């Protein structure tokens, strides 16, 4: 396992904090647009504003996210791949927490020690799992 640099560690600490508080600075941690992919081969080009609107939906009972950086691989002078473990908790119905855990891979572009997410890969299909757990409506 590779050592995680201070720049990447700090980036994900800020990303976690901003994700939990919905701070406006969260948008600056993404390139605009950025790319996402899931284990089913679905790929999307996402505008940062659209992404932020989607994650700020409190109706699904978002409680917190915890991100632990596990590994970092330098791809070249500006790109780093970071593998993380993500733990999210939702509580749509009071007293009934739903925990989702996943390993995810991020590709960051780093210039002047300022990382931005350019690619995000989930290793589980979060949309499907959230539908199965009743957090999101199922597609008809």
SELOVO-725211 format. One line per 3 residues: number of its first residue (from 1); for each residue x, y, z of C-alpha. Coordinates in Angstrom, 3 decimals. Example, Ala and Ser with C-alpha at 12.3 -4.5 7.8 and 13.67 -1.06 7.14 Angstrom:
BEGIN
1) 12.300/-4.500/7.800; 13.670/-1.060/7.140
// end
This chain:
BEGIN
1) 0.000/0.000/0.000; 1.317/3.445/-0.922; 1.641/6.279/1.549
4) -0.984/9.020/1.253; 0.367/12.547/0.720; -0.653/15.445/2.947
7) -2.280/17.178/-0.048; -4.570/14.209/-0.772; -5.282/13.508/2.908
10) -6.241/17.164/3.519; -8.338/17.253/0.341; -10.480/14.317/1.474
13) -10.763/15.649/5.034; -12.150/18.889/3.563; -14.327/16.945/1.116
16) -15.824/14.934/3.990; -16.421/18.048/6.119; -18.001/19.984/3.244
19) -20.138/16.985/2.255; -21.459/16.743/5.814; -22.216/20.463/6.113
22) -23.187/21.180/2.479; -20.710/24.052/2.395; -20.569/26.019/-0.831
25) -16.834/25.292/-1.119; -17.691/21.725/-2.083; -18.176/22.845/-5.699
28) -14.556/23.974/-5.907; -13.375/20.438/-5.204; -14.711/19.239/-8.576
31) -13.684/20.034/-12.107; -16.654/21.237/-14.121; -17.769/18.957/-15.619
34) -16.419/15.744/-14.117; -16.954/12.081/-15.020; -18.565/9.319/-12.963
37) -18.757/5.584/-13.543; -20.321/2.637/-11.752; -19.598/-1.116/-11.763
40) -22.297/-1.718/-14.382; -20.386/0.317/-16.967; -22.648/3.365/-16.734
43) -20.640/6.514/-17.398; -21.862/10.080/-17.003; -20.447/13.498/-17.632
46) -21.788/15.570/-14.728; -22.038/19.335/-14.384; -20.985/20.295/-10.874
49) -24.118/22.401/-10.243; -26.365/19.440/-11.158; -24.404/17.159/-8.856
52) -24.643/19.584/-5.938; -28.410/19.963/-6.358; -28.747/16.173/-6.288
55) -26.723/15.620/-3.130; -28.366/18.457/-1.205; -31.713/16.629/-1.237
58) -32.372/16.063/2.479; -35.596/14.122/1.822; -33.604/10.884/1.729
61) -32.451/11.424/5.320; -28.719/11.944/4.785; -26.951/11.956/8.167
64) -23.213/11.824/7.464; -20.399/10.554/5.293; -17.046/9.273/6.537
67) -14.190/8.987/4.021; -10.949/7.124/4.692; -8.166/7.359/2.107
70) -6.612/3.922/1.715; -4.166/4.325/-1.114; -2.730/6.905/-3.493
73) -1.027/6.332/-6.839; 0.767/9.134/-8.660; -0.207/8.840/-12.332
76) 1.914/11.743/-13.633; 2.941/15.256/-12.602; -0.662/16.425/-12.151
79) -2.899/13.365/-11.753; -3.312/11.154/-8.703; -5.572/8.145/-8.217
82) -6.939/7.790/-4.692; -8.752/4.722/-3.401; -11.062/5.438/-0.488
85) -13.550/3.719/1.772; -16.843/5.598/2.063; -19.418/5.104/4.816
88) -22.704/6.994/4.432; -25.610/6.943/6.853; -29.201/7.791/6.000
91) -32.220/7.909/8.278; -35.304/8.475/6.167; -37.492/7.091/8.964
94) -36.575/8.183/12.532; -34.726/5.505/14.476; -34.062/3.367/11.391
97) -30.543/4.180/10.160; -29.386/2.789/6.828; -25.628/2.451/6.402
100) -24.076/2.226/2.942; -20.404/1.350/2.630; -18.339/1.311/-0.527
103) -14.845/1.428/-1.897; -14.497/4.219/-4.439; -11.719/5.432/-6.699
106) -11.117/9.087/-7.485; -8.788/10.632/-10.020; -7.650/14.066/-8.912
109) -6.017/16.785/-10.986; -3.563/18.660/-8.767; -2.056/22.017/-9.670
112) -0.427/24.345/-7.134; -1.398/21.859/-4.378; -5.103/22.356/-5.218
115) -6.744/19.031/-6.102; -9.981/18.736/-8.069; -12.027/15.609/-8.739
118) -12.040/14.835/-12.466; -13.231/11.208/-12.262; -15.184/9.266/-9.646
121) -15.775/5.485/-9.756; -18.055/3.700/-7.301; -17.411/0.005/-6.875
124) -21.050/-0.589/-5.900; -24.122/0.651/-7.749; -25.270/3.214/-5.157
127) -28.403/4.220/-7.066; -29.595/0.618/-7.210; -28.765/-0.009/-3.542
130) -30.525/3.207/-2.483; -33.600/2.123/-4.459; -33.529/-1.340/-2.883
133) -33.228/0.200/0.600; -36.172/2.553/-0.004; -34.162/5.774/-0.087
136) -34.945/6.488/-3.736; -37.953/5.541/-5.852; -37.472/2.594/-8.166
139) -37.478/3.263/-11.873; -40.669/2.223/-13.655
// end
